[in-house]
């Protein structure tokens, strides 16, 4: 079972950091990733055979927008602490 949410967050985060022209310390990046991933709740389904899994939340059209929202919220928290 692969956590595809993590790779989606990394992709979106690279885009956000490039657009915002931000460079985060390792600690801040870890806090941001933890904040984003903790805010995204996983949901799974299984095939009739029970041997393949799919993240149902990622099929939702608004899921990626939610990922970006979580990233910007986590960035605001980090900025507020500095």
Beta strands, then each sheet from edge to edge (+ up, - down):
strand 1: 44-46
strand 2: 53-55
sheet 1: 1+ 2-
end
